[in-house]
Amino acid sequence: MGLFDSLITSFIGGNIGDILRKNCPAAVLPALEKLLGNSEAVQAITSYVGACMQDPAKLSAENLKGLPLPDAAKQLLAGNPDLVSHLIATAKSRLGL
C-alpha cells in the first residue's frame, strides 16, 4: 500500500476490509471476500474513493464499475449489483456524504 492509500485508510478510519465487512449483508459477503482477495482491485477502489474526497459527485456505481480493474474484479462487480451498492454506500458513509 502506498503513502496515498495509507492516508486514505487513516482518514476513513481503519482497515478497509473490516470497514466493508462491518455492515455487509450476509448475501453479499462471499462476493466481498473475493473482491478483498484481489489486492490490485482493492488498491484501485481505495484510490478512487480517495479521489472522490475532493470531488464527491464522482462517487457512483457507474464510475466504480468503470475503473481499470482486473477482469475478475470487473466480472465480480458486474454480477453483483448489491456488492457495488454496498461499496458505494460504505464509501459515502465513511466520507460523510
Contacts in CASP RR format, 6 or more apart in sequence:
PFRMAT RR
TARGET T0000
AUTHOR 0000-0000-0000
METHOD contacts of the structure
MODEL  1
MGLFDSLITSFIGGNIGDILRKNCPAAVLPALEKLLGNSEAVQAITSYVG
ACMQDPAKLSAENLKGLPLPDAAKQLLAGNPDLVSHLIATAKSRLGL
1 9 0 8 1.000
1 43 0 8 1.000
4 47 0 8 1.000
4 50 0 8 1.000
5 43 0 8 1.000
5 46 0 8 1.000
5 47 0 8 1.000
8 46 0 8 1.000
8 47 0 8 1.000
8 49 0 8 1.000
8 50 0 8 1.000
8 53 0 8 1.000
9 15 0 8 1.000
9 16 0 8 1.000
9 46 0 8 1.000
11 50 0 8 1.000
11 53 0 8 1.000
12 19 0 8 1.000
12 49 0 8 1.000
12 94 0 8 1.000
12 95 0 8 1.000
13 19 0 8 1.000
13 94 0 8 1.000
16 36 0 8 1.000
16 42 0 8 1.000
16 46 0 8 1.000
17 36 0 8 1.000
19 90 0 8 1.000
19 94 0 8 1.000
20 32 0 8 1.000
20 36 0 8 1.000
20 86 0 8 1.000
20 87 0 8 1.000
20 90 0 8 1.000
21 29 0 8 1.000
21 32 0 8 1.000
23 86 0 8 1.000
23 90 0 8 1.000
24 32 0 8 1.000
24 86 0 8 1.000
25 82 0 8 1.000
25 86 0 8 1.000
27 82 0 8 1.000
28 80 0 8 1.000
28 82 0 8 1.000
28 83 0 8 1.000
28 86 0 8 1.000
31 76 0 8 1.000
31 80 0 8 1.000
31 82 0 8 1.000
31 83 0 8 1.000
32 83 0 8 1.000
32 86 0 8 1.000
34 72 0 8 1.000
34 76 0 8 1.000
35 41 0 8 1.000
35 42 0 8 1.000
35 73 0 8 1.000
35 76 0 8 1.000
35 77 0 8 1.000
35 83 0 8 1.000
36 42 0 8 1.000
38 70 0 8 1.000
38 72 0 8 1.000
38 73 0 8 1.000
40 69 0 8 1.000
40 70 0 8 1.000
40 73 0 8 1.000
41 69 0 8 1.000
41 70 0 8 1.000
41 72 0 8 1.000
41 73 0 8 1.000
44 67 0 8 1.000
44 68 0 8 1.000
44 69 0 8 1.000
45 64 0 8 1.000
45 67 0 8 1.000
45 69 0 8 1.000
45 87 0 8 1.000
48 63 0 8 1.000
48 64 0 8 1.000
48 67 0 8 1.000
49 59 0 8 1.000
49 91 0 8 1.000
49 94 0 8 1.000
49 95 0 8 1.000
51 58 0 8 1.000
52 58 0 8 1.000
52 59 0 8 1.000
52 91 0 8 1.000
52 95 0 8 1.000
53 95 0 8 1.000
56 95 0 8 1.000
56 97 0 8 1.000
59 88 0 8 1.000
59 91 0 8 1.000
59 92 0 8 1.000
59 95 0 8 1.000
59 97 0 8 1.000
60 88 0 8 1.000
61 81 0 8 1.000
61 84 0 8 1.000
61 85 0 8 1.000
61 88 0 8 1.000
64 77 0 8 1.000
64 84 0 8 1.000
64 87 0 8 1.000
64 88 0 8 1.000
65 74 0 8 1.000
65 77 0 8 1.000
65 78 0 8 1.000
65 84 0 8 1.000
66 74 0 8 1.000
69 77 0 8 1.000
76 83 0 8 1.000
77 83 0 8 1.000
77 84 0 8 1.000
91 97 0 8 1.000
END
